[in-house]
Amino acid sequence: MPKENVQENIRAKLVEYQSSQSSAQHHDSLVWTSRGMIWSAELILLGFVIQSIDKPQLKHSIIATCILALILIIYLWITSFSLRNIVNQKYDRCKEIEEELELKQHLSLKYKKNLGTISFSIVMSVYLATWIVVLVTVIF
């Protein structure tokens, strides 16, 4: 392969690498922004519900709030895993390019796999369980 073609191929891979890196960071930012907003909303809703739980005239409103909170939790869980999947695909592509070009940015990272997923799932399970307990308490 002529030297110009090799150079052009390297440039193209570096552009793709930068794009993949940027896209991964963008989607990761979306994940954390969504989590922060929905977790904050959940805590605010929970505060309102706990403050009003002993008011029988608000029973239907509290049930509706519990259902909304459960829907938000499920939405966040699905969205987070979908976006994390995209992030992981983008970083995997970065690693492939690093192998081809003998780079080390992502290949040299050492971390415990699935630790973030497990801890996120624990937090989400606690939110889910809390809203189910509140909903059962209000209904019965």
MIVOKOL-93090 format. One record per residue (C-alpha): residue number from 1; residue in three letters; y, x, z. Coordinates in pm, 1 decimal. Example, Ala and Ser with C-alpha at 12.3 -4.5 7.8 and 13.67 -1.06 7.14 Angstrom:
2
{k=1, r=ALA, Y=-450.0, X=1230.0, Z=780.0}
{k=2, r=SER, Y=-106.0, X=1367.0, Z=714.0}
! end
This chain:
140
{k=1, r=MET, Y=0.0, X=0.0, Z=0.0}
{k=2, r=PRO, Y=340.4, X=146.6, Z=-93.2}
{k=3, r=LYS, Y=558.0, X=263.8, Z=194.7}
{k=4, r=GLU, Y=824.3, X=-2.8, Z=118.7}
{k=5, r=ASN, Y=565.4, X=-280.7, Z=151.9}
{k=6, r=VAL, Y=442.9, X=-139.1, Z=483.1}
{k=7, r=GLN, Y=799.5, X=-122.1, Z=615.4}
{k=8, r=GLU, Y=870.3, X=-477.1, Z=496.5}
{k=9, r=ASN, Y=548.5, X=-602.1, Z=658.2}
{k=10, r=ILE, Y=647.9, X=-438.6, Z=989.6}
{k=11, r=ARG, Y=996.4, X=-592.9, Z=969.3}
{k=12, r=ALA, Y=845.9, X=-936.4, Z=898.9}
{k=13, r=LYS, Y=611.1, X=-903.9, Z=1195.1}
{k=14, r=LEU, Y=897.1, X=-797.4, Z=1422.7}
{k=15, r=VAL, Y=1098.9, X=-1101.5, Z=1314.2}
{k=16, r=GLU, Y=797.8, X=-1324.2, Z=1380.4}
{k=17, r=TYR, Y=750.4, X=-1150.4, Z=1716.6}
{k=18, r=GLN, Y=1112.0, X=-1217.1, Z=1814.1}
{k=19, r=SER, Y=1084.7, X=-1579.0, Z=1700.0}
{k=20, r=SER, Y=762.3, X=-1633.3, Z=1893.7}
{k=21, r=GLN, Y=912.2, X=-1474.1, Z=2204.2}
{k=22, r=SER, Y=1226.4, X=-1685.5, Z=2177.3}
{k=23, r=SER, Y=1029.5, X=-2004.8, Z=2117.2}
{k=24, r=ALA, Y=801.5, X=-1932.9, Z=2414.4}
{k=25, r=GLN, Y=1102.6, X=-1878.7, Z=2640.5}
{k=26, r=HIS, Y=1264.0, X=-2199.6, Z=2511.9}
{k=27, r=HIS, Y=954.4, X=-2409.1, Z=2576.0}
{k=28, r=ASP, Y=902.7, X=-2246.7, Z=2915.3}
{k=29, r=SER, Y=1259.9, X=-2337.9, Z=3003.2}
{k=30, r=LEU, Y=1188.1, X=-2698.0, Z=2900.3}
{k=31, r=VAL, Y=886.8, X=-2700.7, Z=3132.3}
{k=32, r=TRP, Y=1085.6, X=-2581.2, Z=3432.8}
{k=33, r=THR, Y=1385.4, X=-2802.9, Z=3359.8}
{k=34, r=SER, Y=1160.3, X=-3108.9, Z=3332.8}
{k=35, r=ARG, Y=977.9, X=-3020.1, Z=3651.7}
{k=36, r=GLY, Y=1297.8, X=-2964.8, Z=3845.6}
{k=37, r=MET, Y=1458.4, X=-3287.0, Z=3729.6}
{k=38, r=ILE, Y=1154.9, X=-3507.5, Z=3785.0}
{k=39, r=TRP, Y=1058.6, X=-3350.8, Z=4119.1}
{k=40, r=SER, Y=1417.0, X=-3400.6, Z=4238.9}
{k=41, r=ALA, Y=1415.1, X=-3761.9, Z=4119.8}
{k=42, r=GLU, Y=1081.8, X=-3814.8, Z=4296.4}
{k=43, r=LEU, Y=1220.6, X=-3687.9, Z=4626.5}
{k=44, r=ILE, Y=1531.7, X=-3904.1, Z=4595.4}
{k=45, r=LEU, Y=1322.2, X=-4212.1, Z=4514.4}
{k=46, r=LEU, Y=1090.4, X=-4132.5, Z=4803.5}
{k=47, r=GLY, Y=1388.4, X=-4109.9, Z=5039.1}
{k=48, r=PHE, Y=1517.1, X=-4450.6, Z=4929.0}
{k=49, r=VAL, Y=1172.9, X=-4606.6, Z=4961.0}
{k=50, r=ILE, Y=1103.8, X=-4464.1, Z=5306.9}
{k=51, r=GLN, Y=1446.5, X=-4577.5, Z=5422.7}
{k=52, r=SER, Y=1379.6, X=-4932.7, Z=5295.8}
{k=53, r=ILE, Y=1006.6, X=-4968.9, Z=5356.3}
{k=54, r=ASP, Y=1047.9, X=-5199.3, Z=5657.6}
{k=55, r=LYS, Y=1265.8, X=-5451.2, Z=5468.2}
{k=56, r=PRO, Y=1041.0, X=-5732.7, Z=5339.5}
{k=57, r=GLN, Y=1308.5, X=-5859.1, Z=5097.7}
{k=58, r=LEU, Y=1282.3, X=-5527.2, Z=4908.1}
{k=59, r=LYS, Y=902.1, X=-5531.8, Z=4875.0}
{k=60, r=HIS, Y=902.6, X=-5599.6, Z=4499.5}
{k=61, r=SER, Y=1171.5, X=-5338.9, Z=4436.4}
{k=62, r=ILE, Y=976.9, X=-5080.9, Z=4635.4}
{k=63, r=ILE, Y=657.0, X=-5160.0, Z=4443.2}
{k=64, r=ALA, Y=846.4, X=-5122.1, Z=4114.8}
{k=65, r=THR, Y=989.2, X=-4790.5, Z=4236.7}
{k=66, r=CYS, Y=641.4, X=-4667.9, Z=4331.3}
{k=67, r=ILE, Y=508.8, X=-4759.6, Z=3987.7}
{k=68, r=LEU, Y=803.0, X=-4583.3, Z=3821.3}
{k=69, r=ALA, Y=740.9, X=-4274.1, Z=4033.7}
{k=70, r=LEU, Y=371.6, X=-4272.7, Z=3940.8}
{k=71, r=ILE, Y=457.5, X=-4304.2, Z=3571.5}
{k=72, r=LEU, Y=704.1, X=-4013.3, Z=3600.8}
{k=73, r=ILE, Y=438.0, X=-3798.2, Z=3769.0}
{k=74, r=ILE, Y=183.6, X=-3871.5, Z=3496.6}
{k=75, r=TYR, Y=446.6, X=-3811.0, Z=3226.7}
{k=76, r=LEU, Y=542.9, X=-3478.2, Z=3382.7}
{k=77, r=TRP, Y=181.6, X=-3368.7, Z=3415.3}
{k=78, r=ILE, Y=108.4, X=-3443.3, Z=3049.0}
{k=79, r=THR, Y=436.7, X=-3295.4, Z=2924.6}
{k=80, r=SER, Y=401.9, X=-2979.6, Z=3132.6}
{k=81, r=PHE, Y=52.4, X=-2906.5, Z=3004.6}
{k=82, r=SER, Y=154.5, X=-2981.8, Z=2645.3}
{k=83, r=LEU, Y=456.7, X=-2752.8, Z=2660.4}
{k=84, r=ARG, Y=262.5, X=-2481.3, Z=2847.2}
{k=85, r=ASN, Y=6.8, X=-2494.5, Z=2567.9}
{k=86, r=ILE, Y=283.1, X=-2421.2, Z=2317.1}
{k=87, r=VAL, Y=418.3, X=-2139.8, Z=2537.2}
{k=88, r=ASN, Y=72.5, X=-1984.2, Z=2562.1}
{k=89, r=GLN, Y=19.9, X=-2005.5, Z=2185.9}
{k=90, r=LYS, Y=353.5, X=-1833.3, Z=2124.1}
{k=91, r=TYR, Y=277.2, X=-1555.6, Z=2372.8}
{k=92, r=ASP, Y=-71.8, X=-1516.5, Z=2225.3}
{k=93, r=ARG, Y=89.7, X=-1460.8, Z=1886.5}
{k=94, r=CYS, Y=319.1, X=-1201.1, Z=2043.0}
{k=95, r=LYS, Y=10.1, X=-1024.4, Z=2180.4}
{k=96, r=GLU, Y=-157.8, X=-1029.4, Z=1839.0}
{k=97, r=ILE, Y=148.4, X=-869.0, Z=1682.6}
{k=98, r=GLU, Y=164.2, X=-616.7, Z=1965.8}
{k=99, r=GLU, Y=-195.7, X=-515.3, Z=1892.4}
{k=100, r=GLU, Y=-117.6, X=-476.6, Z=1522.0}
{k=101, r=LEU, Y=198.1, X=-273.9, Z=1583.9}
{k=102, r=GLU, Y=70.1, X=-91.6, Z=1894.1}
{k=103, r=LEU, Y=331.5, X=-242.5, Z=2125.9}
{k=104, r=LYS, Y=282.7, X=-325.6, Z=2494.6}
{k=105, r=GLN, Y=538.0, X=-584.3, Z=2610.9}
{k=106, r=HIS, Y=288.2, X=-863.3, Z=2688.1}
{k=107, r=LEU, Y=-39.8, X=-677.2, Z=2661.8}
{k=108, r=SER, Y=37.1, X=-464.9, Z=2967.2}
{k=109, r=LEU, Y=114.0, X=-759.7, Z=3198.5}
{k=110, r=LYS, Y=-121.9, X=-801.8, Z=3490.6}
{k=111, r=TYR, Y=-133.6, X=-1138.7, Z=3664.0}
{k=112, r=LYS, Y=-382.9, X=-1386.1, Z=3805.5}
{k=113, r=LYS, Y=-476.9, X=-1635.4, Z=3537.2}
{k=114, r=ASN, Y=-445.3, X=-2004.6, Z=3620.6}
{k=115, r=LEU, Y=-264.1, X=-1943.6, Z=3951.6}
{k=116, r=GLY, Y=43.9, X=-2128.8, Z=3823.4}
{k=117, r=THR, Y=-165.7, X=-2412.2, Z=3681.5}
{k=118, r=ILE, Y=-357.9, X=-2452.0, Z=4006.7}
{k=119, r=SER, Y=-47.1, X=-2449.5, Z=4225.9}
{k=120, r=PHE, Y=132.2, X=-2691.7, Z=3990.4}
{k=121, r=SER, Y=-167.0, X=-2926.3, Z=4000.5}
{k=122, r=ILE, Y=-171.0, X=-2914.1, Z=4381.6}
{k=123, r=VAL, Y=198.7, X=-3009.6, Z=4398.5}
{k=124, r=MET, Y=146.0, X=-3287.3, Z=4144.8}
{k=125, r=SER, Y=-157.1, X=-3417.2, Z=4336.2}
{k=126, r=VAL, Y=47.5, X=-3429.1, Z=4657.0}
{k=127, r=TYR, Y=322.7, X=-3627.7, Z=4482.6}
{k=128, r=LEU, Y=62.9, X=-3861.5, Z=4332.3}
{k=129, r=ALA, Y=-115.8, X=-3913.0, Z=4664.6}
{k=130, r=THR, Y=213.2, X=-3971.9, Z=4846.8}
{k=131, r=TRP, Y=319.2, X=-4245.5, Z=4606.0}
{k=132, r=ILE, Y=-23.0, X=-4409.1, Z=4620.0}
{k=133, r=VAL, Y=-9.7, X=-4412.8, Z=5002.7}
{k=134, r=VAL, Y=340.1, X=-4563.1, Z=4994.4}
{k=135, r=LEU, Y=233.6, X=-4822.5, Z=4737.4}
{k=136, r=VAL, Y=-75.1, X=-4922.7, Z=4938.7}
{k=137, r=THR, Y=133.7, X=-4939.2, Z=5256.6}
{k=138, r=VAL, Y=386.5, X=-5170.6, Z=5094.1}
{k=139, r=ILE, Y=128.3, X=-5395.4, Z=4928.0}
{k=140, r=PHE, Y=-92.6, X=-5437.6, Z=5236.6}
! end
